[in-house]
Amino acid sequence: MMIYAWINNLLVSENKKLKAENERLRKNMRVVDMLKAEYEQCIQDAKKCRKKYADAYVEFEKIRKEYQELLDRYN
């Protein structure tokens, strides 16, 4: 009977360790999920910035072309 009590205590102890490890992993997964969401938001922001830059560059090229035409006309 003594051996069963020892085995039971060993199993209870191992179960507590596993529960603690499980909780630690759950917390880590929450952090990973938050970082993933932040990363995805950064990707979306970068895409928006590239689009705005491309639009601004197109506008700049139009203005530069108009300016060059004015220079050519009056020189």
KEZAZA-683117 format. One record per residue (C-alpha): x, y, z; residue number from 1. Coordinates in nm, 4 decimals. Example, Ala and Ser with C-alpha at 12.3 -4.5 7.8 and 13.67 -1.06 7.14 Angstrom:
BEGIN
node px=1.2300; py=-0.4500; pz=0.7800; num=1
node px=1.3670; py=-0.1060; pz=0.7140; num=2
REM end
This chain:
BEGIN
node px=0.0000; py=0.0000; pz=0.0000; num=1
node px=0.2930; py=0.2310; pz=0.0732; num=2
node px=0.4130; py=0.2055; pz=-0.2879; num=3
node px=0.0723; py=0.3191; pz=-0.4175; num=4
node px=0.0854; py=0.6305; pz=-0.1993; num=5
node px=0.4365; py=0.7066; pz=-0.3240; num=6
node px=0.3317; py=0.6587; pz=-0.6884; num=7
node px=0.0236; py=0.8735; pz=-0.6314; num=8
node px=0.2356; py=1.1527; pz=-0.4788; num=9
node px=0.4764; py=1.1276; pz=-0.7706; num=10
node px=0.1909; py=1.1525; pz=-1.0200; num=11
node px=0.0343; py=1.4465; pz=-0.8350; num=12
node px=0.3702; py=1.6228; pz=-0.8320; num=13
node px=0.4242; py=1.5593; pz=-1.2040; num=14
node px=0.0695; py=1.6781; pz=-1.2774; num=15
node px=0.1363; py=2.0066; pz=-1.0937; num=16
node px=0.4543; py=2.0569; pz=-1.2979; num=17
node px=0.2681; py=1.9891; pz=-1.6203; num=18
node px=-0.0116; py=2.2284; pz=-1.5285; num=19
node px=0.2423; py=2.5007; pz=-1.4499; num=20
node px=0.4215; py=2.4374; pz=-1.7806; num=21
node px=0.0878; py=2.4431; pz=-1.9638; num=22
node px=-0.0022; py=2.7793; pz=-1.8096; num=23
node px=0.3395; py=2.9194; pz=-1.9000; num=24
node px=0.2908; py=2.8045; pz=-2.2599; num=25
node px=-0.0584; py=2.9567; pz=-2.2716; num=26
node px=0.0825; py=3.2918; pz=-2.1584; num=27
node px=0.3539; py=3.2674; pz=-2.4216; num=28
node px=0.0943; py=3.1921; pz=-2.6881; num=29
node px=-0.1026; py=3.5028; pz=-2.5888; num=30
node px=0.2145; py=3.7071; pz=-2.6325; num=31
node px=0.2808; py=3.5405; pz=-2.9683; num=32
node px=-0.0757; py=3.6168; pz=-3.0796; num=33
node px=-0.0384; py=3.9826; pz=-2.9794; num=34
node px=0.2948; py=4.0097; pz=-3.1622; num=35
node px=0.1468; py=3.8444; pz=-3.4698; num=36
node px=-0.1422; py=4.0918; pz=-3.4735; num=37
node px=0.1026; py=4.3812; pz=-3.4316; num=38
node px=0.3183; py=4.2453; pz=-3.7149; num=39
node px=0.0166; py=4.2121; pz=-3.9451; num=40
node px=-0.0859; py=4.5698; pz=-3.8616; num=41
node px=0.2657; py=4.6879; pz=-3.9465; num=42
node px=0.2459; py=4.5089; pz=-4.2810; num=43
node px=-0.0862; py=4.6791; pz=-4.3568; num=44
node px=0.0557; py=5.0184; pz=-4.2538; num=45
node px=0.3598; py=4.9624; pz=-4.4750; num=46
node px=0.1364; py=4.8797; pz=-4.7719; num=47
node px=-0.0600; py=5.2010; pz=-4.7152; num=48
node px=0.2619; py=5.4021; pz=-4.6918; num=49
node px=0.3960; py=5.2513; pz=-5.0147; num=50
node px=0.0678; py=5.3348; pz=-5.1881; num=51
node px=0.0774; py=5.6945; pz=-5.0623; num=52
node px=0.4424; py=5.7265; pz=-5.1676; num=53
node px=0.3657; py=5.5879; pz=-5.5141; num=54
node px=0.0717; py=5.8273; pz=-5.5537; num=55
node px=0.2826; py=6.1211; pz=-5.4369; num=56
node px=0.5610; py=6.0251; pz=-5.6771; num=57
node px=0.3180; py=6.0098; pz=-5.9695; num=58
node px=0.1888; py=6.3548; pz=-5.8733; num=59
node px=0.5460; py=6.4829; pz=-5.8429; num=60
node px=0.6282; py=6.3524; pz=-6.1920; num=61
node px=0.3234; py=6.5289; pz=-6.3361; num=62
node px=0.4219; py=6.8577; pz=-6.1746; num=63
node px=0.7848; py=6.8173; pz=-6.2841; num=64
node px=0.6712; py=6.7528; pz=-6.6401; num=65
node px=0.4443; py=7.0605; pz=-6.6369; num=66
node px=0.7253; py=7.2698; pz=-6.4908; num=67
node px=0.9678; py=7.1472; pz=-6.7577; num=68
node px=0.7142; py=7.2303; pz=-7.0303; num=69
node px=0.6800; py=7.5824; pz=-6.8888; num=70
node px=1.0564; py=7.6225; pz=-6.8811; num=71
node px=1.0842; py=7.4990; pz=-7.2393; num=72
node px=0.8088; py=7.7319; pz=-7.3524; num=73
node px=0.9577; py=8.0472; pz=-7.1995; num=74
node px=1.3243; py=7.9778; pz=-7.2686; num=75
REM end
